Amino acid sequence: MKTSPFSPITNRLWQSGSQCKRLLWYKQRGLKESIPPRPDWRTSVAKHQVHEVARRLFPGGRFAARGESLRNEGTWFDVWLESDRYACRADILVLKDKNKRTVDLYRVKSATRLYDRYLDDVAFQTVCLRAAGFVPDRQFIIHINPAADRPDPDVLFVISEVTDRLNGRLRSIPAKAAALRRLLRQEKEPGRRPGYHCMECGFRSQCWPDEVTEPVFWLPALNDDQQQIIRNREWLDIRQLPDSFPVNQRQALIREVHQNRQPFIHHTLLTDSLSQLRQPLAFLDFEADNPPVPRFQGMKPFGQIPYQFSLLLHDESGQMSGIDYLHRDGSDPRPGLLERLSVLRNHQGSIVVYNHQFERQILSLLAAWSPDDAGWLAGAASRLWDLQEVVQHGVYLPGFQGKYSLKQVLNALYPRFSYGTLTVQSGLDSQYLWNHLIVNGGSETDWQALLDYCRRDTEGMVLVLGKLREWVQGTGNQPD
């Protein structure tokens, strides 16, 4: 639905305008984004859980219906505030004096520290409160205590008063909001400010020239100075970058491959790396949740809890068999997962993974939770062989698009085995869907979507490793 540029400035508009004014201008005019619709399950269950626990800090608090006038003193949750200039939703308001309209404002954040940008958020809500006829007295940010070991609200949260830190921000908001309103009213679209945010933007096809097919922001880790040069010169395609443009070693390699259309394959490094593999091979991938609210014994906020794995095993004859585990309810996944994973107890070969740091962390956490299994888990961790590390140092193709994720690499090497046909297409998707299913239930098709995604990871590792072997042996086709 088209939004009038004369509507109040909302909290979301305020935050969007600080990153890309053209994006905000497009959205306000109801222009359609070139992105697929989000499934119903792709919402953050964890964020809602944090807010639910935070409300328990205020016994007797009540939810405010949208448009409801706060007439009674006390604590109110999810209060919608709107005037002709501003609109926002306050997480928690404490109305201290109904005649003077004096309130304390609490903003809940699902993070383990108080970031500076949160102060801008609270300052905007304070201005919004004033415009709605309230008199803000004190402002607080409630965030996660990283040392918490249980979900009790008095332990889980740190409450920080930020009243004295808002003065400068409060003074600047009216002028910035006025400039934002002028921007939304203007007929001509704002200037383009390209950056990494453009890569996932649904308006890029409308904003960038059609001839830009290999965006300059495929180059990883461009610093502020590099990005400013790119904006000043309007270099949007990697192939536009001159040799004089300052780049680091990784960026130089990627630029050279895209400009010369010659893939990079380091045969010596690949040969040395592959020689370290020990048979029989296993291919392992975990999926894990990291809830901000500790869910089980021994967990801290954002601690990893594995709920799924896919394992492919080669036997001595070279035959491959698959083993899966997917936890299907809200109980602790670790006992069932460990029992199923124990097939590795007698395995002696290399275990191929994609990002050894993550898999090693999961194995270490399982060992700490179950000391009786610590020995064979430590042995498994010592045999991890990181395919991602080998690809990062030994291969780069134009189809990688500046990334080395398994999803991107597999799509470049084997397009018909890409993730594009799957319901679940990322680890974050997997987290969202799993949390949705253990809370709300779902069909067998939904559970199968999780299995398909995790299996694609291990099957993809088999394919990528096979391609590296072909190149080393000289039997593979020269990549594009």
C-alpha positions in Angstrom: 0.0 0.0 0.0 1.3 3.5 -0.9 2.2 5.5 2.2 1.7 9.3 2.1 4.9 11.3 2.4 2.9 13.5 4.8 2.5 10.7 7.3 4.2 10.9 10.7 7.8 9.9 10.9 7.9 6.5 12.5 10.7 4.8 14.3 11.3 2.4 11.4 11.4 5.3 8.9 13.8 7.2 11.1 16.2 4.2 11.2 15.8 3.5 7.4 16.5 7.1 6.5 19.9 7.0 8.3 21.1 4.2 5.9 19.7 4.9 2.5 17.4 7.9 1.7 16.6 6.6 -1.8 15.3 3.3 -0.3 13.1 5.2 2.1 11.8 7.4 -0.8 11.0 4.3 -2.9 9.1 2.6 0.0 7.1 5.7 0.8 5.8 5.8 -2.7 4.7 2.1 -2.7 7.2 1.0 -5.3 7.4 -2.8 -5.5 10.6 -4.5 -4.3 12.1 -7.4 -6.3 12.3 -9.8 -3.4 10.3 -13.0 -2.7 7.6 -12.8 0.0 8.6 -13.9 3.5 7.0 -17.1 4.7 4.9 -16.8 7.9 7.5 -18.8 9.9 10.4 -16.4 9.1 9.9 -14.3 12.2 12.1 -14.1 15.3 10.5 -16.2 18.1 13.6 -15.3 20.2 12.8 -11.6 20.1 9.3 -12.2 21.3 10.6 -14.4 24.2 12.9 -11.7 25.3 10.1 -9.2 25.5 7.9 -11.6 27.3 10.5 -12.2 30.0 11.2 -8.5 30.3 7.5 -7.7 31.0 7.8 -10.0 34.1 10.0 -7.2 35.6 6.8 -5.2 35.9 4.1 -7.3 37.7 0.6 -5.9 37.1 1.5 -4.3 33.7 -1.2 -4.2 31.1 -1.2 -4.1 27.3 -2.4 -1.0 25.6 -4.8 -1.3 22.7 -3.8 0.8 19.7 -5.2 4.3 20.0 -6.1 3.7 23.7 -5.6 6.8 25.9 -3.6 6.0 29.0 -5.8 7.2 31.8 -4.6 5.0 34.7 -1.3 5.2 36.4 0.9 2.1 36.3 2.8 0.1 33.7 1.7 -0.3 30.1 3.1 -2.6 27.4 3.3 -2.0 23.6 2.0 1.5 23.7 1.4 3.0 20.2 2.1 6.8 20.3 1.2 9.0 17.4 1.0 12.7 16.6 0.9 14.7 13.4 4.7 14.6 13.3 5.9 11.4 14.9 4.8 7.8 15.6 6.4 4.9 17.5 5.6 1.9 19.7 7.0 2.1 23.2 7.9 -1.3 24.7 7.2 -0.4 28.3 5.8 2.9 29.7 5.3 3.6 33.4 2.7 6.4 33.8 3.6 8.0 37.1 1.2 10.9 37.2 -1.9 10.8 35.1 -2.6 14.5 35.5 0.9 15.8 34.7 1.3 12.9 32.1 4.7 12.1 33.5 6.2 8.8 32.3 9.3 6.6 32.4 10.3 4.9 29.2 11.9 1.5 28.9 13.3 0.1 25.7 14.0 -3.7 25.5 16.9 -4.9 23.4 18.0 -8.5 22.6 21.7 -7.8 22.9 24.3 -8.4 25.6 25.6 -4.8 25.7 24.3 -1.3 25.3 25.2 -0.1 21.8 25.4 3.6 21.0 22.8 3.4 18.3 20.3 2.3 21.0 20.6 5.9 22.4 19.4 7.3 19.1 16.4 4.9 19.2 15.4 6.0 22.8 16.0 9.7 21.9 13.5 9.4 19.0 10.9 7.7 21.2 11.4 10.4 23.8 10.6 13.1 21.2 7.6 11.0 20.1 6.4 10.9 23.7 6.6 14.7 24.0 4.7 15.2 20.7 2.0 12.8 21.9 1.4 15.0 25.0 3.5 13.1 27.6 6.3 14.4 29.9 9.2 12.0 29.8 11.0 11.8 33.1 13.5 9.0 32.9 14.6 6.7 30.1 16.0 3.2 30.4 17.4 0.5 28.2 16.9 -3.1 29.2 19.4 -5.5 27.7 20.6 -9.1 28.2 23.1 -9.9 31.0 25.8 -12.0 29.3 26.5 -13.8 32.6 22.9 -15.0 33.1 22.5 -18.7 33.6 18.7 -18.9 33.9 15.7 -17.2 32.4 14.6 -15.4 35.6 14.1 -11.7 34.6 16.0 -10.4 37.6 19.1 -12.4 36.5 18.6 -12.2 32.7 18.5 -8.4 32.3 20.6 -5.3 33.0 18.6 -2.1 33.3 20.6 1.0 32.4 19.3 4.5 32.9 20.3 6.7 29.9 18.5 9.9 30.7 21.6 12.0 31.0 23.1 10.6 27.8 20.3 11.8 25.5 20.5 15.6 25.6 22.5 16.2 22.4 20.5 13.6 20.5 17.2 15.1 21.6 18.2 18.6 20.3 19.1 17.3 16.9 16.0 15.2 16.1 13.5 17.9 15.1 15.8 19.3 12.4 16.7 15.9 11.1 13.0 14.9 11.1 12.1 18.1 9.2 14.8 17.3 6.6 13.4 13.8 6.3 9.9 15.1 5.7 11.2 17.4 2.9 13.0 14.4 1.4 9.8 12.4 1.3 7.8 15.2 -0.2 10.2 15.9 -3.1 9.2 14.7 -6.5 12.8 13.8 -7.7 14.3 10.7 -6.3 17.2 11.3 -3.9 20.8 10.8 -4.9 22.3 7.3 -4.8 24.7 6.3 -1.9 25.9 2.8 -2.9 27.2 0.5 -0.3 27.0 -3.1 0.9 23.4 -2.6 1.8 22.6 -2.4 -1.9 23.5 -6.1 -2.4 20.4 -7.4 -0.7 18.1 -4.5 -1.6 15.0 -5.2 -3.5 15.2 -1.9 -5.4 18.7 -2.4 -6.8 17.3 -3.2 -10.3 15.5 0.2 -10.3 18.4 2.1 -8.6 21.5 0.8 -10.4 22.2 0.9 -14.2 21.4 -2.3 -16.1 24.9 -2.6 -17.4 26.3 -3.2 -13.9 26.4 -7.0 -13.7 29.3 -7.5 -11.4 28.8 -5.0 -8.6 31.9 -3.5 -7.0 30.5 -4.5 -3.5 31.3 -8.1 -4.3 34.7 -7.0 -3.1 34.9 -8.0 0.6 35.8 -5.7 3.5 36.0 -2.4 1.6 36.9 0.2 4.2 35.3 3.7 4.5 38.0 5.4 2.4 37.6 2.9 -0.4 33.9 3.2 -0.4 34.0 7.0 -0.5 36.3 6.8 -3.5 33.9 4.5 -5.2 31.0 6.8 -4.5 32.9 9.9 -5.7 33.9 8.2 -9.0 30.6 6.3 -9.4 32.4 3.1 -10.0 29.6 0.5 -9.5 31.1 -2.4 -11.4 34.3 -4.3 -10.4 35.5 -4.1 -14.0 35.5 -0.3 -13.7 38.2 -0.2 -11.0 41.6 1.0 -12.3 44.8 -0.6 -11.2 45.5 2.5 -9.1 42.5 1.9 -6.9 44.0 0.7 -3.5 43.1 -2.9 -2.6 44.4 -5.5 -0.3 45.6 -8.9 -1.4 42.2 -10.6 -1.3 40.4 -7.8 -3.1 43.2 -7.6 -5.7 42.7 -11.3 -6.5 38.9 -10.9 -6.9 39.3 -7.8 -9.0 41.7 -9.6 -11.3 39.5 -12.6 -11.8 36.5 -10.5 -12.7 38.4 -8.2 -15.0 40.3 -10.8 -16.8 37.7 -13.6 -16.7 40.4 -16.1 -15.7 39.6 -18.2 -12.7 42.1 -18.6 -9.9 43.1 -22.2 -9.0 46.1 -22.7 -6.7 47.0 -26.3 -7.7 49.9 -26.6 -5.3 47.9 -25.6 -2.3 45.0 -27.8 -3.3 47.4 -30.8 -3.8 49.0 -30.3 -0.4 45.6 -29.8 1.4 44.0 -32.9 -0.2 47.0 -35.0 0.8 46.2 -34.4 4.4 42.8 -36.2 4.2 42.7 -39.6 5.9 40.3 -42.3 4.9 37.6 -43.3 5.5 36.0 -39.8 5.1 33.0 -38.4 6.9 31.1 -35.2 6.0 29.4 -33.4 8.9 27.1 -30.4 9.3 25.4 -29.1 12.4 22.4 -26.7 12.6 22.2 -24.9 15.9 20.0 -22.3 17.7 21.4 -19.6 19.9 18.5 -18.2 21.9 19.0 -15.0 23.9 17.0 -16.6 26.8 18.9 -19.6 28.3 16.7 -22.6 27.4 18.4 -25.5 29.2 20.8 -26.3 32.1 24.3 -24.9 31.7 23.4 -22.5 28.9 24.2 -18.7 28.8 22.4 -16.1 26.6 23.1 -16.8 22.9 24.7 -20.1 23.8 24.7 -22.6 20.9 22.3 -25.5 21.1 22.6 -28.0 18.3 19.2 -29.5 17.2 20.1 -31.2 13.9 23.0 -32.8 12.0 23.6 -34.5 8.7 26.5 -37.0 8.5 27.7 -38.9 5.4 30.1 -41.8 6.1 32.5 -43.6 3.7 33.2 -47.1 4.6 36.5 -49.0 3.8 35.1 -50.0 0.4 34.2 -46.4 -0.6 30.5 -46.9 -0.2 28.6 -43.9 1.4 25.8 -44.0 4.0 23.9 -41.2 5.5 22.8 -40.5 9.1 20.5 -37.6 10.1 19.2 -36.3 13.4 16.5 -33.6 13.8 15.0 -32.8 17.2 11.2 -32.4 16.9 10.0 -30.9 20.1 11.0 -28.2 22.7 12.9 -30.6 25.0 16.7 -30.6 25.3 18.1 -31.9 21.9 21.5 -32.8 23.2 20.8 -36.4 24.6 19.2 -37.6 21.4 21.7 -35.9 19.2 24.7 -37.3 21.0 23.3 -40.8 20.9 22.8 -40.6 17.2 26.2 -38.9 16.7 28.0 -41.6 18.6 28.5 -43.5 15.3 31.7 -41.4 15.1 33.0 -43.0 18.3 35.0 -45.6 16.3 35.6 -43.5 13.2 39.3 -42.7 12.6 39.3 -40.8 9.3 39.1 -37.1 8.5 35.8 -35.4 9.1 35.1 -32.8 6.3 33.3 -29.7 7.5 32.6 -26.2 6.1 33.8 -23.8 8.7 35.7 -25.8 11.3 35.3 -23.2 14.0 31.6 -23.7 14.2 31.7 -27.5 14.2 34.5 -27.6 16.7 32.6 -25.2 19.0 29.5 -27.5 18.9 31.6 -30.6 19.6 33.3 -28.8 22.5 30.0 -27.7 24.0 28.6 -31.2 23.8 31.8 -32.5 25.5 31.4 -30.0 28.3 27.7 -31.0 28.8 28.5 -34.7 28.7 31.9 -35.5 30.2 31.4 -39.2 29.6 31.5 -38.5 25.9 34.3 -35.9 26.0 37.0 -38.4 24.9 35.6 -39.4 21.5 34.2 -35.9 20.9 37.6 -34.4 21.4 39.0 -37.1 19.0 36.4 -36.1 16.4 37.2 -32.4 16.8 40.9 -33.2 16.2 40.1 -34.8 12.9 38.1 -31.9 11.4 39.2 -30.9 7.9 37.9 -27.5 6.8 36.8 -27.4 3.2 35.9 -23.8 3.4 39.5 -22.8 4.4 40.9 -24.8 1.4 38.5 -23.1 -1.0 39.2 -19.6 0.4 42.9 -20.0 -0.2 43.0 -22.1 -3.3 40.1 -21.2 -5.6 38.2 -18.1 -6.8 35.7 -18.1 -9.7 33.5 -15.2 -10.9 30.4 -17.1 -9.8 31.5 -16.8 -6.2 30.5 -13.2 -6.3 33.0 -12.3 -3.6 31.8 -14.9 -1.2 33.0 -18.3 0.0 29.9 -19.6 1.6 29.0 -23.2 0.7 25.8 -21.9 -0.9 27.6 -19.6 -3.2 30.4 -22.0 -4.1 28.1 -24.9 -4.8 25.9 -22.6 -7.0 28.9 -21.6 -9.0 30.2 -25.1 -9.5 27.0 -27.1 -9.7 24.0 -24.7 -10.5 21.5 -27.6 -10.6 22.4 -28.5 -7.0 22.0 -25.0 -5.7 19.9 -24.0 -2.7 17.4 -22.0 -4.8 14.9 -24.8 -5.0 14.8 -25.4 -1.2 12.3 -24.0 1.2 15.0 -23.4 3.7 17.9 -21.6 2.1 20.2 -20.5 5.0 21.2 -21.3 8.5 19.0 -18.4 9.7 16.0 -19.8 7.8 16.6 -23.1 9.6 16.7 -21.5 13.0 13.5 -19.6 12.3 11.6 -22.6 11.0 12.8 -25.0 13.8 11.7 -22.5 16.5 8.4 -22.0 14.7 7.8 -25.8 14.6 8.7 -26.6 18.2 6.3 -23.9 19.4 3.5 -24.1 16.9 3.8 -27.5 15.3 3.7 -28.1 11.6 3.4 -30.6 8.8 5.8 -33.4 7.8 6.6 -31.3 4.8 7.9 -28.5 7.1 10.2 -31.0 9.0 11.4 -32.4 5.7 12.4 -28.9 4.6 14.8 -28.8 7.5 16.2 -32.2 6.6 16.6 -31.3 3.0 18.6 -28.2 3.8 21.1 -29.9 6.2 21.6 -32.8 3.7 22.3 -30.3 0.9 25.2 -29.0 3.0 26.8 -32.4 3.4 26.0 -33.5 -0.2 27.4 -30.2 -1.4 30.7 -30.7 0.4 31.0 -34.1 -1.3 30.5 -32.4 -4.7 32.9 -29.5 -4.0 35.6 -31.8 -2.7 35.2 -34.0 -5.8 35.7 -31.0 -8.0 38.9 -30.0 -6.2 40.2 -33.5 -6.7 39.4 -33.3 -10.5 41.3 -30.1 -10.8 44.3 -31.5 -9.0 44.3 -34.7 -11.1 43.7 -32.7 -14.3 40.5 -34.5 -15.1 38.0 -31.7 -14.5 36.7 -29.1 -16.9 38.3 -25.7 -16.8 35.8 -23.6 -14.8 34.3 -20.4 -16.3 
